[in-house]
Amino acid sequence: MPTVRLTFVGLALLVFGTEAYAQFGLYGAPTMLQLPPVQPEFTAAGPDAAHSASAFAVAAPGPYYGSPPALVEPAGVQVPQEPAYPPQQIAPGYVSQMLREAEGSEWPAACAGPSPVCQQADCRTACCPAWFVSVAALYMGRNHPNRLWTTYETDNNPNQIPTDDHGHWAFGGEITVGRYFCREVCQPCDPCGGCGDCGRSIFGVEATYWGLDSFGGYTRRSLPGWTVSTPLIVSDIEFAGVSGMQYFDGAAEHFVRRRSEVDNLEVNLLGSPPAALASPAGWAAGGCRAALGWAIGVRYFRFEDDFLFGSLGSGYSWGESGGLHEAYLEDWAANNLIGVQLGFDAAVQLSPRWRLFAAPKLGVYNNHVKQTFALWRGDGVAANPTADSRMAGSYPVRSSEDVVAFLSEIDLGVDWQVARRWSLYLGYRLIFATGIALADHQIPTYVVDIPEIADIDTNGDLVLHGAFAGLTLRF
């Protein structure tokens, strides 16, 4: 066994020593491991003399550090070079691919310009995308409603305490989906209209919805010693035999809450040429720097307005005894406008990618108004006219009416054509409507006058205005 172990050790040393000498040129290796010098195997005879030993000088083997010995190339001899390989193509990343698709690199070369404009004789070419979708964010507010006086200091009537508020702003959203078509027309070629080709024109259809989140305000009024009262005459109403004065006059606190909601839906037929497709090629040629299109359609506009007035009896707190010591007056009015409108879309091209636009609309509508006027106690008991008031009827009072209303709108803004299919826009919107029923217009001073309450006042006006920003995709 010792002999076998020594044999294994000897073989290991032999292998290790040979490998270490060959790789690192270690000095001090055993003499038996040193190899004799390698002689060149070339001959200088015959036509292969260029490849003989005289043509190449091979460095003698031996210990070295760094790179292996290289061949020495004499003058006049060319050594074959390794062929050059073409650079490897790297697949585009997700962002690059998305930008390439957004820029519309797949469009025909004839589609010049950054905007998706019909430039070809055939309107159905890829130069003229048919569909478009727009998405926008809104931030809008309404004009301040008429001030309704609900509170004054008890036994000091001139000290009226306003309950008006100014929190009438809200965020909203808008989405538009539409499609353009081409049709044959018999008219001379208009260099600033149609598809840029004689005998063709563009028309389209679009549907738009936009709405605002609920917005309004809330105010509370109180004075030391529970001394707030209301100028509204509540002496002729009662809650289960208890006079309304016990709740609204000499009260601990009054509050007013206003809430409004807006929804809009419209479908329009678009006329040629649409300003959204104003031609940058025409702008570059010194021609079509402005465009004017038209739109006609139907519109549904809903404005809901709610006014709530609450009072807490003196000496009590809100919610005490299940609301037995608090009372509320509320009027809710919903305006539903349905009608037709006519609009225009005007644009001025500032550069191949930038344009200013103005889009006014004017319509006439039938306003179907619904109203609910309610008086109730905190525990749910509804008010009733007293016997002395000689007033017939009960609460809540519900009524409806149809009236003529007018609504106008204008959008002003700027559009940036980011790529052939994408554009961004920013602007200001103003809406003015007449023939509107506002909630605070429906509250009479004499709150027991049920016939007056049922006759809806629709001579109010509404102003909505604010900013919008969005993007449009054409495909």
ZIGI-V367612 format. One record per residue. N is the residue number from 1. RES is the residue in one small letter. PHI is phi in degrees with one decimal (none if undefined). PSI is psi in degrees with one decimal (NA if undefined). OMEGA is omega in radians with two decimals (* if undefined). Layout:
BEGIN
n res phi psi omega
N RES PHI PSI OMEGA
N RES PHI PSI OMEGA
END
This chain:
BEGIN
n res phi psi omega
1 m none -44.0 3.08
2 p -58.9 -35.2 -3.13
3 t -65.8 -41.0 3.13
4 v -64.3 -42.7 3.13
5 r -61.9 -42.5 3.13
6 l -64.4 -36.7 3.10
7 t -62.3 -45.3 3.09
8 f -60.7 -40.6 3.12
9 v -65.5 -40.6 3.12
10 g -64.2 -42.8 3.11
11 l -63.4 -40.3 3.14
12 a -63.3 -44.1 3.12
13 l -63.9 -38.4 3.14
14 l -62.8 -47.1 -3.14
15 v -65.3 -44.7 -3.11
16 f -64.9 -42.0 -3.12
17 g -64.5 -43.2 3.12
18 t -62.4 -45.4 -3.12
19 e -65.8 -42.0 3.14
20 a -64.3 -38.8 3.12
21 y -67.3 -42.3 -3.10
22 a -67.7 -35.2 -3.07
23 q -88.3 -39.9 -2.97
24 f -119.3 -6.5 3.14
25 g 61.8 47.0 -3.09
26 l -68.8 136.5 3.07
27 y -84.9 157.7 3.09
28 g 85.6 9.7 3.11
29 a -70.1 157.1 3.13
30 p -59.5 147.9 -3.09
31 t -61.2 -32.8 -3.09
32 m -68.8 -15.4 -3.12
33 l -93.8 -8.2 -3.12
34 q -76.8 128.5 -3.11
35 l -90.2 147.5 3.10
36 p -71.4 157.3 3.13
37 p -60.5 142.8 3.13
38 v -88.0 127.1 3.14
39 q -93.5 147.6 3.09
40 p -60.7 143.6 -3.12
41 e -101.4 11.1 -3.11
42 f -88.1 152.8 3.01
43 t -120.5 156.5 -3.07
44 a -100.6 19.4 -3.08
45 a -96.1 150.4 2.99
46 g 77.5 -168.7 -3.08
47 p -70.3 -9.3 -3.14
48 d -91.2 23.0 -3.12
49 a -62.5 -27.9 -3.14
50 a -64.9 -20.6 -3.12
51 h -108.6 19.0 -3.11
52 s -79.7 -179.5 -3.13
53 a -64.9 -28.4 3.10
54 s -71.1 -20.3 -3.14
55 a -83.6 -26.0 -3.12
56 f -127.4 135.7 3.04
57 a -108.7 114.9 -3.11
58 v -96.1 126.9 -3.14
59 a -66.3 138.5 -3.14
60 a -67.1 141.9 3.13
61 p -68.2 158.3 3.13
62 g 164.6 178.4 -3.14
63 p -64.8 142.4 3.12
64 y -156.8 162.8 3.09
65 y -124.4 151.8 3.11
66 g 85.7 -139.5 -3.05
67 s -76.2 154.8 3.08
68 p -65.4 160.9 3.12
69 p -63.7 140.7 -3.10
70 a -105.9 156.6 3.07
71 l -71.4 142.2 3.09
72 v -97.1 120.6 -3.07
73 e -96.0 117.2 3.10
74 p -73.9 164.9 -3.14
75 a -66.0 142.7 3.09
76 g 86.6 -2.5 -3.12
77 v -112.4 127.0 -3.13
78 q -103.7 125.3 3.12
79 v -93.9 132.2 -3.13
80 p -55.9 133.4 -3.13
81 q -93.5 152.5 3.11
82 e -71.7 131.6 -3.08
83 p -61.6 144.0 3.13
84 a -81.2 130.7 -3.14
85 y -96.1 143.1 3.13
86 p -64.4 147.9 -3.14
87 p -61.9 143.6 -3.12
88 q -72.6 133.0 3.12
89 q -79.8 126.0 -3.12
90 i -98.7 130.2 3.14
91 a -64.5 137.5 -3.13
92 p -65.6 148.4 3.10
93 g -74.2 175.5 -3.11
94 y -63.4 -41.2 -3.11
95 v -65.9 -45.5 3.14
96 s -62.3 -41.3 3.13
97 q -64.7 -40.0 3.13
98 m -65.4 -42.1 3.12
99 l -65.8 -37.0 3.12
100 r -64.2 -42.0 3.11
101 e -67.3 -39.1 3.13
102 a -64.6 -35.8 -3.13
103 e -73.7 -15.0 3.08
104 g 75.3 41.7 -3.12
105 s -65.9 -15.4 -3.13
106 e -82.1 -1.5 -3.12
107 w -73.0 156.6 3.09
108 p -61.2 151.3 -3.13
109 a -64.2 -23.7 -3.12
110 a -71.1 -14.3 -3.14
111 c -80.8 85.2 -3.10
112 a -81.6 154.9 3.07
113 g 91.9 156.3 -3.08
114 p -80.9 -17.4 -3.07
115 s -93.0 151.6 3.11
116 p -78.8 85.4 -3.03
117 v -115.0 141.9 3.02
118 c -70.9 111.4 3.12
119 q -115.3 -9.5 -3.01
120 q -99.4 164.9 3.08
121 a -65.6 -31.1 3.11
122 d -98.0 114.6 -3.09
123 c -66.2 -13.9 -3.07
124 r -89.7 7.8 3.11
125 t -72.4 169.9 -3.12
126 a -67.1 -12.0 3.11
127 c -68.9 -16.9 -3.06
128 c -123.3 86.8 -3.14
129 p -64.4 136.9 -3.03
130 a -83.4 -43.2 -3.03
131 w -95.5 151.8 3.04
132 f -148.0 146.3 3.12
133 v -135.5 131.1 3.11
134 s -123.2 139.7 3.08
135 v -131.3 132.6 -3.06
136 a -141.5 155.5 3.00
137 a -106.2 143.2 -3.11
138 l -120.9 149.0 2.96
139 y -140.5 105.2 -2.98
140 m -135.1 158.2 3.09
141 g -137.3 172.1 -3.14
142 r -117.3 163.3 3.07
143 n -68.4 155.2 -3.12
144 h -68.0 131.9 3.09
145 p -69.6 165.8 3.09
146 n -59.4 141.4 -3.14
147 r -74.4 124.3 3.10
148 l -109.1 120.6 -3.10
149 w -82.0 118.5 -3.13
150 t -118.2 -11.3 -2.97
151 t -142.8 140.4 2.97
152 y -146.6 167.2 3.12
153 e -76.8 129.4 -3.11
154 t -57.8 134.5 -3.13
155 d 64.0 15.2 3.06
156 n -143.4 70.4 -2.99
157 n -56.1 -37.2 -3.13
158 p -63.7 -20.3 -3.13
159 n -82.5 73.8 3.10
160 q -76.3 135.1 -3.11
161 i -109.0 110.1 -3.09
162 p -69.4 146.9 3.07
163 t -119.2 23.8 3.11
164 d -74.0 156.5 3.11
165 d -141.6 166.6 -3.04
166 h -128.5 24.9 -3.12
167 g -94.0 52.3 -3.02
168 h -104.6 54.9 3.09
169 w -132.8 147.3 -3.10
170 a -155.6 156.3 3.02
171 f -88.1 157.2 3.12
172 g -156.8 -176.0 3.14
173 g -142.2 158.5 -3.11
174 e -141.5 141.5 3.05
175 i -138.6 137.4 3.14
176 t -130.5 133.8 3.08
177 v -128.3 132.4 -3.11
178 g -154.8 173.8 3.13
179 r -148.3 141.0 3.09
180 y -103.4 149.0 3.10
181 f -130.1 163.3 3.06
182 c -118.3 148.4 -3.14
183 r -143.4 155.9 3.09
184 e -80.7 136.5 3.09
185 v -132.9 150.6 3.13
186 c -105.2 85.9 3.13
187 q -157.5 159.4 3.12
188 p -60.8 157.6 -3.13
189 c -68.4 127.0 3.09
190 d -102.2 113.9 -3.07
191 p -64.2 -18.1 -3.13
192 c -108.7 14.4 -3.09
193 g -137.2 173.0 3.07
194 g 63.6 -149.2 -3.11
195 c -91.6 13.4 -3.09
196 g 78.4 19.4 -3.12
197 d -143.2 141.5 -3.12
198 c -60.9 139.2 3.04
199 g 83.8 9.1 3.13
200 r -132.8 150.3 3.13
201 s -146.7 167.4 -3.10
202 i -116.4 139.2 2.89
203 f -141.8 162.6 -3.07
204 g -155.3 178.6 3.10
205 v -139.6 143.5 3.14
206 e -142.7 151.9 3.06
207 a -125.9 133.5 -3.07
208 t -131.2 135.4 2.96
209 y -127.8 135.9 2.98
210 w -145.9 153.0 -3.13
211 g -156.1 161.8 3.12
212 l -117.5 147.9 3.05
213 d -67.2 160.1 3.12
214 s -58.4 134.3 3.13
215 f -139.9 158.7 -3.11
216 g 167.3 -147.1 -3.10
217 g -161.4 168.5 -3.09
218 y -146.2 128.8 3.11
219 t -134.3 149.5 3.12
220 r -128.5 142.0 -3.13
221 r -135.0 131.9 3.07
222 s -152.1 158.2 3.11
223 l -133.3 153.1 3.12
224 p -58.8 140.6 3.10
225 g 82.8 17.1 3.11
226 w 53.2 61.7 -3.04
227 t -125.1 50.0 2.99
228 v -115.2 137.7 3.13
229 s -133.2 174.3 -3.11
230 t -118.5 139.6 3.02
231 p -71.9 -12.4 3.06
232 l -69.0 138.0 -3.11
233 i -83.9 109.2 -3.08
234 v -116.6 11.3 -3.08
235 s -73.2 -16.0 -3.09
236 d -102.6 16.0 3.01
237 i -121.4 156.8 3.13
238 e -144.8 156.1 3.09
239 f -120.0 101.6 -3.10
240 a 53.2 44.4 3.08
241 g 89.1 -7.0 -3.14
242 v -98.8 127.5 -3.09
243 s -61.3 144.7 3.10
244 g -62.9 -20.8 3.13
245 m -66.1 -26.0 3.13
246 q -66.1 -20.0 -3.08
247 y -105.1 -38.1 -3.01
248 f -100.2 -22.1 -3.13
249 d -108.9 141.8 -3.07
250 g 59.8 39.7 -3.02
251 a -90.8 165.9 3.12
252 a -78.1 -37.2 -3.08
253 e -160.9 146.7 2.99
254 h -118.7 152.1 2.98
255 f -143.7 154.9 3.08
256 v -131.1 133.5 3.07
257 r -127.7 130.6 3.07
258 r -116.3 142.8 3.12
259 r -145.6 137.5 3.14
260 s -135.8 151.9 3.06
261 e -138.0 146.2 -3.11
262 v -133.6 132.6 3.03
263 d -137.1 143.7 -3.10
264 n -141.6 132.7 3.08
265 l -138.1 129.7 -3.12
266 e -147.3 150.3 3.07
267 v -128.5 125.7 -3.04
268 n -128.0 145.4 2.95
269 l -94.9 126.5 -3.05
270 l -100.0 135.3 3.13
271 g -98.7 166.4 -3.08
272 s -96.6 144.3 -0.10
273 p -90.1 137.1 3.13
274 p -73.8 137.2 -3.14
275 a -66.0 -23.4 3.12
276 a -64.9 -20.1 3.13
277 l -111.5 29.7 3.11
278 a -57.0 139.3 -2.94
279 s -86.6 117.2 3.01
280 p -70.5 -26.6 3.08
281 a -65.5 -39.6 3.08
282 g -65.7 -36.3 3.09
283 w -62.6 -43.7 -3.12
284 a -64.4 -29.9 -3.13
285 a -83.9 3.0 -3.14
286 g 79.2 15.9 -3.11
287 g -107.8 -94.8 -2.93
288 c -73.0 78.7 3.10
289 r -93.9 -5.3 3.11
290 a -141.4 150.4 3.13
291 a -143.8 149.4 3.14
292 l -138.4 118.8 3.08
293 g -117.3 174.6 -3.14
294 w -133.2 161.8 3.13
295 a -145.0 138.7 3.07
296 i -137.8 137.8 -3.08
297 g -171.4 -169.8 3.13
298 v -113.3 152.8 -3.06
299 r -144.2 141.3 3.00
300 y -120.9 120.9 -3.11
301 f -125.4 126.4 -3.12
302 r -120.7 127.8 3.05
303 f -127.1 119.1 -3.13
304 e -110.8 129.8 -3.08
305 d -128.6 134.8 -3.10
306 d -134.6 134.4 3.12
307 f -127.5 125.9 -3.12
308 l -127.2 127.3 3.12
309 f -119.9 122.5 -3.12
310 g -121.9 149.9 -3.12
311 s -139.7 139.9 3.12
312 l -112.6 127.7 3.14
313 g -61.5 149.5 -3.10
314 s -64.3 138.9 3.10
315 g 85.9 5.6 -3.09
316 y -126.8 174.4 3.10
317 s -124.8 158.6 -3.10
318 w -62.4 133.2 3.12
319 g 83.8 -3.6 -3.12
320 e -67.5 138.6 3.13
321 s 55.5 36.9 3.10
322 g 69.3 27.6 3.14
323 g 82.6 18.1 -3.08
324 l -67.4 -20.3 -3.03
325 h -112.1 23.0 3.11
326 e -136.2 152.7 -3.11
327 a -139.6 158.3 -3.04
328 y -137.9 145.9 3.00
329 l -125.0 127.5 -3.09
330 e -138.5 140.4 2.99
331 d -128.9 130.1 3.13
332 w -122.2 127.1 3.14
333 a -130.2 131.3 3.13
334 a -121.3 123.5 3.11
335 n -103.1 123.0 3.13
336 n -119.0 100.2 -3.09
337 l -95.2 125.0 3.07
338 i -130.2 124.7 -3.12
339 g -172.9 -165.4 -3.11
340 v -113.6 155.4 -3.13
341 q -143.6 156.8 3.07
342 l -126.8 133.9 -3.13
343 g -139.7 170.7 3.12
344 f -134.6 153.6 3.12
345 d -130.3 100.6 -3.10
346 a -106.1 140.9 -3.13
347 a -142.5 146.0 3.04
348 v -122.9 121.3 -3.10
349 q -82.0 116.4 3.11
350 l -84.7 -33.0 3.13
351 s -158.8 176.4 3.13
352 p -58.3 -19.5 -3.09
353 r -118.1 -10.9 -3.05
354 w -120.8 140.3 3.08
355 r -149.5 152.1 3.00
356 l -101.3 143.0 -3.12
357 f -137.3 153.3 3.05
358 a -139.7 128.0 -3.07
359 a -131.5 87.8 3.09
360 p -85.5 151.1 3.08
361 k -139.9 147.1 3.10
362 l -143.1 132.0 -3.10
363 g -143.6 160.1 3.06
364 v -118.3 139.3 -2.93
365 y -139.9 156.6 2.88
366 n -95.9 122.2 -3.13
367 n -100.9 108.2 3.07
368 h -91.6 108.8 -3.03
369 v -101.5 134.5 3.00
370 k -119.0 141.0 -3.11
371 q -138.3 144.8 3.02
372 t -136.0 122.9 3.11
373 f -114.7 124.7 -3.04
374 a -133.2 145.7 3.00
375 l -131.7 121.4 -3.13
376 w -150.0 160.1 3.08
377 r -89.1 163.6 -3.07
378 g -62.8 -23.1 3.11
379 d -90.0 6.8 3.07
380 g 97.9 -3.0 3.12
381 v -74.2 125.4 -3.13
382 a -81.1 151.2 3.10
383 a -77.2 161.0 3.07
384 n -140.7 151.3 3.02
385 p -65.4 143.6 3.07
386 t -72.9 161.6 3.12
387 a -64.3 -33.3 -3.12
388 d -71.1 -19.8 -3.11
389 s -74.6 -18.2 -3.13
390 r 54.3 33.3 -3.13
391 m -108.6 127.3 3.10
392 a -89.8 149.7 3.12
393 g 120.7 177.1 -3.12
394 s -149.5 171.9 3.11
395 y -108.9 147.1 0.04
396 p -77.2 157.4 3.11
397 v -101.4 120.3 -3.13
398 r -117.8 137.9 3.14
399 s -155.0 164.9 3.10
400 s -146.6 160.5 -3.08
401 e -161.1 150.3 3.07
402 d -116.4 127.2 -3.13
403 v -137.3 163.8 3.07
404 v -83.8 134.5 3.12
405 a -133.1 155.3 3.10
406 f -123.8 141.6 3.12
407 l -138.9 130.6 3.08
408 s -125.3 151.0 -3.10
409 e -147.2 147.1 3.03
410 i -144.3 134.7 3.04
411 d -111.7 129.6 3.07
412 l -124.1 133.2 -3.11
413 g -174.0 -171.1 -3.13
414 v -129.5 144.1 -3.11
415 d -124.1 133.7 3.13
416 w -117.9 116.7 3.12
417 q -82.3 95.9 -3.08
418 v -68.7 -46.0 3.12
419 a -143.6 -179.0 -3.07
420 r -61.7 -31.0 -3.08
421 r -106.8 -14.5 -3.03
422 w -116.7 141.2 3.02
423 s -146.6 150.5 3.09
424 l -115.8 146.6 3.14
425 y -142.5 153.9 -3.13
426 l -144.4 136.8 -3.10
427 g -165.8 -173.9 -3.11
428 y -126.2 136.5 -3.11
429 r -120.8 136.9 3.10
430 l -130.9 127.6 3.13
431 i -126.0 132.7 3.12
432 f -130.7 125.5 -3.10
433 a -129.7 139.9 3.06
434 t -120.1 166.2 -3.08
435 g 74.2 37.2 -3.06
436 i -109.0 139.6 3.03
437 a -92.7 117.9 3.08
438 l -101.9 144.2 -3.02
439 a -62.0 -43.2 -3.07
440 d -73.6 -11.0 3.04
441 h -78.6 -12.9 -3.01
442 q -96.2 1.9 -3.06
443 i -101.0 108.9 3.12
444 p -81.7 159.0 3.07
445 t -63.2 -38.1 -3.14
446 y -94.3 89.8 -2.92
447 v -70.6 -8.8 3.11
448 v -87.7 -3.9 -3.10
449 d -78.0 81.6 -3.07
450 i -64.0 -42.3 3.09
451 p -59.7 -38.3 3.12
452 e -66.8 -39.1 3.12
453 i -64.1 -41.3 -3.10
454 a -67.6 -22.8 3.11
455 d -84.3 103.0 -2.99
456 i -73.6 132.8 3.04
457 d -87.9 118.6 -3.09
458 t -119.2 26.5 -3.13
459 n -97.5 19.9 3.11
460 g -86.3 167.6 3.08
461 d -129.4 157.0 -3.10
462 l -132.3 132.4 3.06
463 v -122.5 122.1 3.03
464 l -116.9 135.7 3.14
465 h -154.7 156.5 3.13
466 g 161.4 -170.1 -3.02
467 a -102.5 156.0 3.02
468 f -142.0 150.6 3.11
469 a -150.4 138.1 -3.10
470 g -165.8 -171.0 3.13
471 l -137.3 155.5 -3.13
472 t -127.4 134.6 3.05
473 l -116.2 130.7 3.10
474 r -116.0 135.7 -3.12
475 f -150.2 NA *
END
